[in-house]
């Protein structure tokens, strides 16, 4: 019998990408591996990517965790990086504990993770010491993301902030533009390029193309989220054309999952 897994995501109401890129990667994996996946979301209100709206949105995440617990998902993840990283260094660990408690109280034993923690963990799996990144955020929020990553022991050599405040507009940005955007990024001496530090900014169609062009590992928060999901489910972390982290180059190892 083919194993089937329920993927649960806590998604900002204006996010249009995590319910497309996550299924796209796992559906691609289904063509080369026997496991099957279904996808389930609960949404929390957010329109503008501002600290005030992010704080309000975070308060809704506990309700969302309870709703996903009712579906008995097999893994549960938040789907907004900046909402976590803007709240202070290391905050993804606190969120994971709070959401896990809600899941357990509602009779769901699924591992709980965050996209923010998944990015940090994915970079560590790749042995990244120096990275450069692209993000759609306003510069002050981008700086908070950079500081958060630095606090986890990873140097950020360069970052480009596209400064798009409207979350729907972020989701509409053509990922093909990243092929030119990355040329403006300082990648000298970096171990990994994060092509999209934001789970709303599409990047999946460009990941492998940019990695092949640069000759160094390229990833995104969405890719790292899938990697963490597969690790939590005990499945081989392989997805075609999704960059080094999901290529089989970095087999599953022990350690923290976020």
N, C-alpha and C positions, 0 to 999 in steps of 0.2 A: 504494500500500500504506500502511495506517495505521501510523504509528510507535507502538511500544510501549516503555514504560520500566519497569525494575524498581526499586522503591523499597526500600532497605534501612534498617532501624532497629535500633539497639542499645538494648534496652528493659529497664528494671528488672523483675524477675520479678513484682512485685506491681502493675505499671502496667497499667491496663485502659482507658486513654484514648487513648494515642497510636496504638494500632492500630484505633481507631474514628474519632477526629477527623481524622487525616491522610487515611485513605481517604475519609471523608465529603466532605472538601473537594475532593480530586482526582476523586472520582466525580461531584461536582456540576459540576466543570469539564468532564468528558467530555461533558456534555449540551450544551455550547456550543462546544466545540473538538474537533478530530479525534483528538488523541492519546489513547492508552490507557495504563493503569498497572496493574501488579501489585505486591503488597506482601509483603515478606519480613522476618522479624525473627529476632534472636538475643537470648537473655535472660540477665541477670546477677542473682544473688540479692540481694534487699533487701526487708525487711518494715517496719521502723521508720525514719522519716526522721531519723536521728541522724548526727552526724559520723562516728562509728565505723563504722556500717553503710555510709555513703556511701563512705568510704575503701576498705573491703573490696570493695564493688561495683565501684569504679573499676578495681581490679586485674584484674577479669574482662573488662574491655572489650577488651583485646587479643585474647583468645580469640574474642570475639564478632565482632570485625573480620575475623579469619581465616575464620570460618564464613560470614559474608556475602560475603567475597571469593570463596569457592567457588561461590556462586550467580551470580557475575558481575553484581552489581547495577550500575545506572547512576548511582546517587548513594547515599551512605551517611551516616547521621546518628546521633549519640547522641540518646537520648530521655529525658534527665533534666537539668534546668537546675541544680538546687541542688547536685547531685553535683559539678558543675564549679565553680560560683561559690563554694562553701564552701571550696575549696582554695586560694584566693588570687587576687588581681586579675590579670587577663590570662591565667588558666590555660587558657582554651578554645583559645588558640593552640598551647600545648604539646600538648594532647590531640589536636588536629587533626593535628599533625606526627607524633605517635606512631602514631595509627591509620592515617594515610596510609602510613607506612612498612610497617606490617603488611599493608595491602591490596596494596601494590606487590610485597612479598615473596611474596605469594600470587597473583600474576599478574592482579590486578584494577586497572584504571586509573581507577576511578570517583572523582570528587571526593568528599572526606570533609569533613563539617561537624559542628557541634554545635548543639543547640538553644539552649544558652547564648549562643553566638556569633551565632546567627540572631536572637535577641531584640535584641542590641546593634546588629547591622547593620540590622535592620528599623526600629528607632527612628531610626537615622541616615539611612536612606533617606527617612523621613518628615520629616526636618529637626527632630526633637524636641530641644529644649533643656531643657524642664521637663516632667516626667511625674508621675503618681500611679499607684499600683499596688495590686492585691489579691493575696494569696498565702495558702496554707493552712498555711504553716510555723509552727513555734514561733518566738517573737519573736527569739531570738538568731540563728537561721538566716535569718530574714527580714532582719535587720539586715545580715548578710553579703551578701545579694543586693542590698540597697540600696547598700551600700558599693561593691560590684563595678560596678554601673551608674554610680555617681558617678565611679568611677575611669576610666570610658570617656568622661567629659566631659558627662554628662547629669545634670541636677539632679533629685532625687526630692523633690517637694514634700510628698507624704504617702504613707503605706503602711499598709495594714490587714493584720494577720496573724491568721488564724483559729485558729491553734495546734492543729492536728490532727496528732498524731504518727504515727498508723497510716496507712500509705499506701493500704490498701484503703478505709478510711473516706474519705480524700480523694477517691478515684475515685467514691464513691457520693454525693457531695454534689450536690444538685440544682442544675444551672446556672441555673434560674429564680430562685433565691434572690439571684443577683448583681444582679438588677434593683432589689432593695431595698438590698442591701449597698452598692452604688455611691453611694447617696444619703448615706451616712455618710462618704464619701471627700471630702477637700478637692480639688476640681478647678479652683479659681479660678486663672486665668492659666496653666493647663498646656496643652501642645501635644498630648499624647497620654495616654490612659488605657490602662494595661495591665490588662485585666479578669481575667486569670489569668497570673501570672508563673510558674506551675507547670504542667508538661505533663500532670500527673495530674489536676489540678482542672478538670473540664469547664466550658467556657464558650461553645463554638461557637454553641449556639442563642440565646445572649443578646448576642453581639457586635454584630450589626447593630441590634438593638432598643435597646441602650444608646447606640450611636453616634447613632442618629436622635434619641434623647431628649436627649442632651447637646449635640449639634451640633458635636462635635469628634471627631477620629479616635480610634477604640477598636481595640485589638488584643489579642493574647495570644501566648504563646510558641509555641503550636501553629500559629497563623496565620503568625507570622514564620518558623517552620520550613518551612512549605509555600512561602512566598515565596522563601526561600533555595534550596530544592530546585528550584523552577521556574527561578530565575536560573541555577543551576549547569547545568541541562539546556538552557539557551538557549531556554526557552519563555516565551510571553507570560504575565506574572504576573497572571492574572485568574481569580477564583473568585467565583461569585454569593453575595451575602449573607454575606460573610466580613469585612466592614469595609473601611476605606479602603485599607489596604496592598495588598489584592488586588482593588481596584475598577478598576484601570487608571489611577488618578490619579497614580501614581508609576511611570513606565515604568522598565524595566531600565536601570541605569547602571553604569559601571565602578567598580572599587574593591574593597576587601577583602571576601572571603566567608569566613565562619567555619563 
